[in-house]
Amino acid sequence: MWTVIKSVLAAFFGVQKEQQRREDFEQGRPGAFIVTGLVMAAFLVGILAFVAILVSR
């Protein structure tokens, strides 16, 4: 699972290597990447909303 998290984080920041991307598509399960990406995106939105609330006070 850690490799999926690392791959999704690298993809979020656009720094994933071509070799790693190929391995993910060949060996990884799409569902794991989709769920991890959705959870991380929700987490990011939550953090941004929290920061926005703090700044607006």
C-alpha positions in Angstrom: 0.0 0.0 0.0 2.9 2.3 0.7 4.0 2.1 -2.9 0.6 3.2 -4.1 0.6 6.2 -1.7 4.1 7.2 -2.9 3.0 6.9 -6.6 -0.1 8.9 -6.0 1.8 11.7 -4.2 4.4 11.8 -7.0 1.6 12.1 -9.5 0.0 14.9 -7.5 3.2 16.9 -7.6 4.0 15.9 -11.2 7.4 14.4 -10.3 6.8 10.7 -11.1 9.4 9.0 -13.2 8.3 7.4 -16.5 9.6 4.0 -15.3 7.6 4.1 -12.2 4.5 5.2 -14.1 4.9 2.2 -16.4 5.3 -0.2 -13.5 2.1 1.2 -11.8 0.1 0.7 -15.0 1.4 -2.8 -15.6 1.4 -4.2 -12.0 -0.9 -2.0 -10.0 -4.6 -2.4 -9.4 -6.5 0.6 -10.7 -9.0 0.6 -7.8 -6.2 1.1 -5.3 -4.9 4.1 -7.1 -8.3 5.6 -7.6 -9.3 5.2 -4.0 -6.0 6.5 -2.7 -6.2 9.5 -5.0 -9.7 10.4 -4.0 -8.8 10.1 -0.3 -5.7 12.3 -0.7 -7.6 14.9 -2.8 -10.3 15.1 0.0 -7.6 15.4 2.6 -6.0 18.3 0.6 -9.3 20.1 0.2 -9.9 19.7 3.9 -6.5 21.2 4.8 -7.1 24.1 2.4 -10.5 24.8 3.8 -9.1 24.7 7.4 -6.3 27.1 6.4 -8.8 29.4 4.7 -11.0 29.5 7.8 -8.0 30.3 10.0 -6.9 33.1 7.7 -10.3 34.6 7.5 -10.7 35.1 11.2 
